[in-house]
Amino acid sequence: MFHPAATAVGGGFNPRGFTGCGRTLEMAQKRWWTTPSNADAYENFLKQNIIPQLRSIEGHRGAEILRRDLEDESEFMVINYFESIEAVKRFAGENYTVPVFEPEASKLL
């Protein structure tokens, strides 16, 4: 079972329309896996580095990090909410279906 790890973070994309609070938002989600020994460091990296970047993007309306710790791996699901596809493109570029991956994170995944 996933449990919430934070409430505003980044990741890669699979955009879908999402209706919440009476308005339609674009939702983008991506899953990442790491070792249990790197899980806390990866979660901290998301909170300390990615969240501040996302908050500065016009049209970003929040995010969630979900974390599931298993015996031999930890799985993260990162869900971002944007007000429009244009806002998604401000974050991910024109080819927004390709995951946005921070090079620093590769050391932890």
N, C-alpha and C positions, 0 to 999 in steps of 0.2 A: 504494500500500500504506500502510495506517495504521501508525503506530509509537506505542508508549506515550509519553505526555508526563508522566504523573504517576500517583499511586495513591490518590486520594481527592478527589473533587470533586463538583459539583452540575450540575443541568441540568433539562430538562423530562422528561415522562414518557410512556412506553408500557409499563405494567406487564405483566410476565409472570412466571409461576412459574419459578424457576431452582433446580436441584438441584446443590449443591456441598458438599463436605466432609461428606457424609452427612445434610444437612438441606436443607429447601426454603427458599429466599429469594425475595423479590419483587425482580424486576429492572426498572429503569426506564431507558430510553435516549432520548437526543435528539441530533440533529445540528444544528450551527451552522456557518455559513460567514463568513469575513472576508477582507479583503485580505491579501496577503503582508506588507505594511508594518505591519499591526496584529496579526499572528498572535502574535508574541512577547509583546506587551502583553496580549493577551487570555488567553494561557496563564498569564502571571504573575498576572493578575486572578483567574483561577480558583484558582490555588494559594494566593494570599495572602489572598483574601477569602471565597471560597466554601467551601474545604476547612474552615477553622475553624468556620464556621457549621454545616456538615453533621456534623462530629464531635460537636457538642453536642446533636444530635437523638437522643432515645431510640429505639433500634431501627435506626438507620443502621449498616450493617455494612461499609461501605467503598465505594469507587468507582474508576473508571478514566477517564482522559482519553486518547483516542486522537487523534492529529493526522496529517493528510495534507497535505503542501505540494505544490501544483500550480503551474503557471506563472502563472495569473492569480487564484488563490484558495487559501486554506487552509481545510481542513475539519476540524472537531472533532466527535468522537463522545464523548459523556459518558454513562457507564453507572454507575448507582447501585444498590446492593444494600441491601435493607431486610429485616428479620425478618418483617414482616407488612404487609398492606394498611393496618392501623391506623398503622403507623410511616410509611408513605408519606403518609398523610393528615396526620400531624403536620408533615410538611414542606410538602406541596403544598395542603393543605386538602381539603375534601369533594369538590371537583371535580378530583380528582387526575390526570385525563387531560389537563388543560390545562397546557402548559409553565409552569414557574416561571421568570420572567425578571427578572433584576436590571436596573433602569433604567440603572445605570452602565455595564452591558455594551453597551447600545445604541450608545454612542459608538465601540465597537470592532468591531461587527458590520456 
